[in-house]
Structure formats: structure tokens, C-alpha cells
Amino acid sequence: MNKADPYAGERLLESPFHPRQAPLNLREAWSAWNGYRFAECYYDAEYEYFCVRNACATYDISPMQKYIISGGDSEAMLNRMVTRDVTKLKENRVTYVVWCNDQGRMVDDGTIFKLASDRFMLTCGSSCVAWLKMSAFGFADVSCEDVSDKIAALSFQGPTTCAVLKRMGLDGIETAKPYDIRHFPFGRGPLMVSRTGFTGDLGYELWIDPALALELWDRLYAIGADYGIQPYGEAATNMARLEAGFIMPGMEFNEALKTVHLEHDHTPFELNLGWLVDFNKPHFNGRSALLAEKQRGPKYVLTRLDIEGNKPAEHSWLYGNKRCTKEIGYVTSAMWSPAAKANIALAMIRSEHLKGEIWAFIDYAKELRQYSKIARCTVKDKPFWAPGRARATPPADF
């Protein structure tokens, strides 16, 4: 067993892209996701992060759960399941959604791809088979197929991504707007490209038959060599998504079906996702509980913070005064942001304290010694990283 790989002795599945990724993983830094071996990092997380922000890079999302929901009742079933109005989604478009239990606590979040009037693809981080079966109960014409192992996928992110895809011969890809879907012939089968991602930057996601995965990788990397292409892992993904203000399961929220303690899960309003809850559409799961919460207000609200100094406030408690006698919340994710040149964090803060003072109690290590400091926090309304190129159509060739 390779001591550098904690999962080397486990029988994990390997992504269709693994034969190309394995030689590039110089650190043998593997992790596990949905039973698949995937990269925590390849060489250095910060280096990979800068590849995303300054050139282009690939992240293997093949382990993501993917489901095809089809049939005449597929739209109605999904609209009953998620909080957003799916009937407003046009064909060849993608939308971000969340779904809740009867108490309004979030089961998971994900994306819905509308492939045809009666055919959708739902993607999410964790298995959703049982929930989909329950949600489909009572609908006569709907089928839910787990295609997680039948579709290989790469997230291709960074400012030079569009230039690479154009050189690959994906005619018209530059006209794709954010959340658009495009279909192209590739080798012996189709390639689906969505202008989506988890970095807050210009980027795309490439969806293809696993049998064509290596051919796609080789073509992408042959052309991308002139544009700085590199692979990146989970650690760099976490850095980029935090700058963009995106939530991560297991960090910003616990999935409601996996928690034991009361209210250790979350609601969309607590996660600052109230804009995803549409009370004007027909009944959906958790509607009554969410309506009551909207009227009284959530207990906590996920908040972006700019923290003085340069010590990341990881796992820090937050207080309403400098003496740290009034606890008001906790940090979920934190980092020093290379792009924003700021000490940033996402934090759960009690609603009644959002307008007052916020102080973080930070523990940190320096030369094998443990230290602590109190740092003032400033609430920020906008993401720390939201470049114009992320939404520009057509994107410029960097």
C-alpha cells in the first residue's frame, strides 16, 4: 500500500479519466467521493488554484450523481420536489435548485438540466435515488434512471477555456450564455457542454460517454497545452468556490437526511438561498414550514465576512463584542484569498446580530507555538470574486 494514499487499500472505482489523471498526481493525494477515487490535489493546491484563475484547468466531476428524469409528468414531479419553479426553465438551459423535507430542512442542492420538454437531468453531490423514488410516487408517467456511471464529466474552468473549446472545433460555443447547454458531435458520439461550474469564473462542464472520455481528455490537453491547461483537485476547488461565495455540503450545510441532532441541518433561508424558494408556484415539499420561517425570519443567516489581518478564521467562534462574552455565530469556511487580497470567510450568524459588531476569535499556529487573536469582521454583500468574464458573451480570448 502506498502510504501517501490513505485509500490505496480500498476498492474504490476509478473515473474514466483516471488513466490520464493518475500520472499527473505527483503527490498521490487521493480522496474518495461517492465510491470513486478522486484527486485532493495533484501537486500543490495553490498552484492549481492559480491555474483556474489565470489560465484553464480540469476537475473530474464524474463521481457526481446524475439522474435522468423523463416522461410526461417529469416536469410536474420535479416542480413538486424542488423549491424553484421548474416550469420556467427553457430547453437546453440549466438551473440551480434545492429540495427540502416536510420541515423545510435542506435535503440537498444540485442542478437541473432541461434536455427536452419531457426529459431532465438532475445532478447532485450525494446519492438521491430513494428521495427521487418517493418524489415520483403518485405520478403516472415519470421514470428516474441513475446514470451516474454512464456519463463521464469534466469541469473545465478559467479565462482561457472558451478559446480552447473554439480551437477544438466546437462551433458557436462562444455564443453560449451562462447556464446554456450546447450539443456537439465528438468522435463516435455526442458531447454535451454546459456553461456551468463551481469556481465563480468563466468555465464549462463537459459531459460525454465514458468510452470517449480519454479521447476527450487527449484532445482537450493537446489544444490546451498552449493555454496553460492543468488538472486541479478538491482543495483548489474549495478555494475558488469560497471566493465566489458558493456553499459546500459538509461545510456550510449538513444534508437533512444525514443529521442526528435537532436543527444541525439547515434551511434555504438560513443559507441565504431564499431567492430559490418560489411561493407563487404550486405546492412543493416543505412549503408550509418555509413560509412560516419566511414570516418569522431564520435563526441564522450565512454571511460573507472580510476579517482584519491575515490569519484565516477556520473553525472560529464569532462574538458580538471584543471581550468575547456574547457568542453570535461560527465560521463555516475561511481562507486568505489570493485574488481578493483579503482574509475572507463564510459564517453562520444569528439574525439579530447581523447589524452589530462582529469579532472572530482565531486560533493559529506559528513556529510550533499556538496563538490566538481577536479580529474585527466586516459583512460583505457581494462575492469576493465575480469577474466580468464569468458572464461575458462572447468571452474574450485571454
C-alpha positions in Angstrom: 0.0 0.0 0.0 1.2 3.5 -0.9 1.5 5.3 2.5 0.8 8.6 0.7 -2.6 7.3 -0.5 -4.9 6.6 2.5 -7.4 5.0 0.1 -4.9 2.7 -1.6 -6.2 -0.4 0.2 -9.9 0.3 -0.6 -11.7 -0.9 -3.6 -12.7 2.4 -5.0 -14.0 2.9 -8.5 -11.8 4.8 -11.0 -13.1 7.6 -13.1 -13.0 7.1 -16.9 -10.3 9.8 -16.9 -8.2 8.1 -14.2 -5.6 6.6 -16.6 -4.7 10.2 -17.6 -5.0 11.8 -14.2 -3.0 9.2 -12.2 0.4 10.0 -13.7 -0.2 13.7 -13.1 -1.0 13.2 -9.4 2.6 13.7 -8.3 1.6 13.7 -4.6 -0.6 10.6 -4.8 -3.1 12.8 -2.9 -6.3 10.9 -3.5 -9.6 11.2 -1.7 -13.0 9.4 -2.1 -16.3 10.7 -3.4 -19.4 8.5 -4.0 -17.2 5.4 -4.1 -14.8 6.9 -6.6 -11.1 7.7 -6.2 -10.6 11.4 -7.0 -7.8 13.9 -6.5 -7.5 16.1 -3.4 -4.6 17.8 -5.2 -2.1 16.9 -8.0 0.9 18.8 -6.9 0.1 22.0 -5.0 -3.4 23.3 -4.2 -2.4 27.0 -4.6 -0.7 26.4 -7.9 -3.8 24.6 -9.2 -5.9 27.5 -7.9 -3.9 30.0 -9.8 -4.3 27.8 -13.0 -8.0 28.2 -12.6 -7.8 31.9 -12.1 -5.2 32.7 -14.8 -5.4 30.0 -17.5 -7.6 26.9 -17.7 -7.9 23.7 -15.7 -9.9 20.5 -15.4 -11.6 19.0 -12.4 -13.1 15.5 -12.7 -16.8 15.6 -11.7 -17.6 12.0 -13.0 -18.3 10.9 -9.4 -21.2 13.4 -9.2 -24.6 11.8 -9.0 -26.6 12.1 -12.2 -30.2 11.1 -12.9 -32.4 11.2 -16.0 -36.0 12.1 -15.1 -38.3 11.6 -18.1 -41.9 11.2 -19.1 -45.0 13.4 -19.4 -45.1 14.0 -15.6 -41.3 14.7 -15.2 -41.6 18.4 -15.0 -44.6 18.3 -12.6 -42.7 15.8 -10.4 -39.6 17.9 -10.2 -41.6 21.1 -9.6 -43.2 19.3 -6.7 -39.9 18.2 -5.3 -37.7 21.4 -5.5 -38.4 24.9 -4.2 -37.8 26.7 -7.5 -40.3 26.9 -10.3 -39.1 24.3 -12.9 -41.8 25.3 -15.4 -39.9 28.5 -16.1 -36.8 26.5 -17.2 -36.4 26.5 -21.0 -35.0 23.7 -23.1 -31.1 23.5 -23.2 -30.8 25.5 -20.0 -29.6 24.7 -16.5 -30.8 26.0 -13.2 -29.6 25.7 -9.6 -32.1 24.1 -7.2 -32.5 22.9 -3.6 -35.0 20.4 -2.2 -36.3 20.1 1.4 -38.1 17.7 3.7 -41.5 18.5 5.2 -39.9 20.6 7.9 -38.2 22.8 5.3 -34.7 21.5 6.1 -32.5 21.1 3.1 -32.0 17.5 1.8 -29.5 18.6 -0.9 -28.7 21.1 -3.6 -27.9 20.5 -7.3 -28.6 21.4 -10.8 -31.4 20.6 -13.3 -30.7 20.3 -17.0 -33.7 20.6 -19.3 -32.8 18.4 -22.2 -36.3 18.2 -23.8 -39.9 19.1 -22.8 -40.2 15.7 -21.0 -36.6 14.9 -20.3 -34.3 16.3 -17.5 -31.0 15.6 -15.9 -30.6 16.2 -12.1 -27.0 16.4 -10.7 -26.1 16.5 -7.1 -23.2 15.6 -4.7 -24.8 12.7 -2.9 -27.0 9.7 -3.8 -30.6 10.8 -4.3 -32.2 7.5 -5.5 -34.5 6.9 -2.6 -35.7 10.6 -2.5 -36.4 10.6 -6.2 -38.5 7.4 -5.9 -40.5 8.9 -3.1 -40.9 12.1 -5.0 -42.2 10.2 -8.1 -44.8 8.4 -6.1 -48.3 9.2 -7.4 -47.1 10.5 -10.8 -48.2 8.1 -13.6 -45.8 9.0 -16.4 -42.3 9.5 -14.9 -39.2 7.4 -14.7 -36.0 8.1 -12.8 -32.8 6.5 -14.1 -29.5 6.6 -12.3 -26.9 7.4 -15.0 -24.1 8.3 -12.6 -21.7 5.7 -14.0 -22.9 6.1 -17.6 -21.8 9.7 -18.1 -18.2 11.0 -17.7 -17.8 14.7 -16.9 -15.1 17.3 -16.6 -15.4 20.7 -15.2 -13.2 23.0 -17.4 -12.7 26.4 -15.7 -10.7 29.5 -16.2 -10.3 32.6 -18.5 -8.8 30.6 -21.5 -11.4 27.9 -21.6 -13.6 29.3 -24.4 -10.5 29.9 -26.5 -9.6 26.2 -26.1 -13.1 24.9 -26.9 -13.2 27.1 -30.0 -9.9 25.6 -31.3 -11.4 22.1 -30.6 -13.9 22.9 -33.3 -17.0 23.5 -31.0 -18.6 25.9 -33.4 -20.6 28.6 -31.7 -19.5 27.8 -28.2 -18.7 31.5 -27.7 -22.4 32.3 -28.1 -23.4 30.1 -25.1 -24.6 32.3 -22.2 -24.2 31.3 -18.6 -26.3 28.2 -17.8 -26.8 27.4 -21.6 -26.4 23.9 -22.9 -24.8 23.1 -26.3 -24.6 19.7 -28.1 -21.7 18.8 -30.5 -20.6 15.6 -32.4 -17.4 14.1 -30.9 -15.8 11.0 -32.3 -18.4 8.2 -32.3 -20.9 10.0 -30.1 -22.3 13.3 -28.8 -20.6 15.8 -26.4 -22.8 18.0 -24.2 -21.3 21.2 -23.0 -22.9 23.4 -20.3 -21.7 26.9 -19.4 -21.6 26.0 -15.7 -19.1 25.5 -12.9 -18.2 25.9 -9.2 -15.4 28.5 -9.4 -17.2 31.8 -10.0 -15.1 32.2 -13.1 -15.6 31.7 -16.8 -16.0 27.9 -17.3 -17.8 25.0 -18.8 -18.7 21.4 -17.9 -18.2 18.7 -20.5 -20.5 15.6 -20.4 -19.7 12.5 -22.5 -19.9 8.7 -22.9 -17.2 7.1 -20.7 -16.0 5.2 -23.7 -15.0 8.6 -25.3 -13.5 10.1 -22.1 -9.9 9.5 -22.9 -10.3 10.7 -26.4 -11.9 13.9 -25.0 -9.1 14.3 -22.5 -6.3 13.9 -25.1 -7.9 16.3 -27.5 -8.5 18.9 -24.7 -5.0 18.7 -23.4 -3.3 18.7 -26.8 -5.0 22.0 -27.7 -5.0 23.4 -24.1 -1.2 23.0 -23.9 -0.8 26.4 -25.5 -3.3 27.9 -23.0 -1.8 26.7 -19.7 -4.1 23.7 -19.1 -3.6 21.8 -15.8 -5.7 19.5 -13.7 -6.9 20.7 -10.3 -8.3 18.9 -7.3 -10.7 19.3 -4.4 -8.5 21.6 -2.4 -8.2 24.2 -5.2 -12.0 23.8 -5.9 -12.7 24.7 -2.3 -10.6 27.9 -2.5 -12.3 29.0 -5.7 -15.8 28.3 -4.6 -15.3 30.1 -1.3 -14.2 33.3 -3.1 -17.3 33.0 -5.2 -19.5 32.5 -2.1 -20.8 29.1 -3.1 -21.8 26.7 -0.4 -20.3 23.2 0.2 -22.1 20.3 1.8 -20.3 19.2 5.0 -19.0 22.7 5.4 -21.8 25.3 5.0 -24.6 22.8 5.4 -25.5 19.3 6.6 -27.9 17.3 4.5 -31.1 16.8 6.4 -31.3 13.1 5.9 -27.8 12.6 7.5 -28.1 14.6 10.7 -28.9 13.3 14.1 -29.2 16.3 16.3 -32.1 18.7 16.0 -31.5 21.7 13.7 -28.0 20.6 12.9 -29.3 20.7 9.3 -30.3 23.9 7.5 -33.0 25.7 5.6 -32.6 27.7 2.3 -33.3 30.9 4.2 -30.5 30.2 6.7 -28.1 29.6 3.8 -29.1 32.9 2.2 -30.9 31.0 -0.6 -34.3 32.4 -0.1 -34.2 33.6 -3.8 -34.6 29.9 -4.7 -37.9 29.5 -2.9 -40.9 30.4 -5.1 -44.1 30.6 -3.1 -46.1 31.6 -6.3 -45.8 28.2 -7.8 -48.0 25.2 -6.8 -47.3 23.2 -3.7 -43.8 21.8 -3.1 -42.2 19.8 -0.4 -41.6 21.9 2.7 -43.7 24.8 1.6 -45.6 25.3 4.8 -42.6 25.2 7.0 -40.6 27.5 4.7 -43.5 30.0 4.5 -43.6 30.1 8.3 -39.9 30.7 8.5 -40.0 33.5 6.0 -42.6 35.3 8.1 -40.7 34.9 11.4 -37.2 35.1 9.9 -34.4 32.5 10.1 -32.4 31.9 13.3 -29.1 32.1 11.5 -28.0 33.6 8.2 -25.0 32.6 6.1 -22.9 35.7 5.8 -19.8 36.7 3.9 -17.1 38.3 6.1 -13.9 40.3 5.5 -11.8 39.7 8.5 -8.9 42.0 9.6 -5.4 40.7 9.4 -4.2 37.6 7.5 -4.9 34.7 9.8 -7.7 32.6 8.4 -10.5 32.2 10.8 -11.0 28.5 10.3 -13.4 26.9 12.8 -13.7 30.2 14.7 -16.4 31.3 17.0 -17.9 34.8 16.4 -18.8 37.3 19.1 -20.8 40.5 19.4 -18.1 42.3 21.4 -14.3 42.4 21.6 -14.4 40.8 25.1 -15.8 37.7 23.5 -18.6 37.3 26.1 -21.5 37.2 23.6 -21.4 34.3 21.2 -23.3 35.1 18.0 -22.2 32.5 15.4 -19.5 30.4 13.9 -17.3 30.3 10.8 -18.0 27.6 8.3 -15.2 28.2 5.8 -12.3 30.6 5.8 -9.1 31.4 3.8 -6.7 34.1 2.8 -7.9 35.0 -0.7 -5.1 35.4 -3.3 -7.5 37.0 -5.8 -9.3 39.4 -3.4 -6.1 40.0 -1.2 -8.3 39.7 1.8 -8.9 37.4 4.8 -12.4 36.0 3.9 -14.9 33.7 5.4 -18.4 32.3 5.3 -20.2 32.2 8.6 -23.5 31.4 10.3 -24.6 34.4 12.3 -27.7 34.8 14.5 -30.1 37.0 12.5 -30.5 39.6 15.3 -26.7 40.3 15.4 -26.1 40.9 11.7 -26.2 44.7 12.1 -24.0 44.9 15.2 -20.3 44.4 15.8 -18.8 41.0 14.8 -15.5 39.7 16.2 -13.7 36.5 15.4 -11.7 34.6 18.0 -8.9 33.0 15.9 -6.6 30.2 17.0 -3.4 29.7 14.8 0.0 28.1 15.0 3.3 29.9 14.4 6.7 28.0 14.6 5.2 25.2 16.6 3.6 27.6 19.1 -0.1 28.1 19.5 -1.5 31.7 19.5 -4.9 33.4 19.4 -6.2 36.8 18.4 -9.4 38.8 18.2 -10.2 40.2 14.8 -12.9 42.6 13.6 -15.2 41.3 10.9 -17.0 43.3 8.2 -20.1 42.0 6.5 -19.9 41.9 2.7 -22.9 41.8 0.4 -21.2 40.7 -2.8 -19.0 37.7 -3.6 -15.2 38.2 -3.2 -14.6 37.0 -6.8 -17.0 37.8 -9.6 -15.1 38.9 -12.7 -17.0 40.2 -15.7 -15.6 37.5 -17.9 -17.7 34.9 -15.9 -20.8 36.3 -17.6 -19.5 38.0 -20.7 -20.9 36.6 -24.0 -18.9 36.1 -26.1 -16.0 35.7 -23.7 -12.7 37.4 -24.7 -9.8 35.3 -25.7 -7.3 35.7 -22.9 
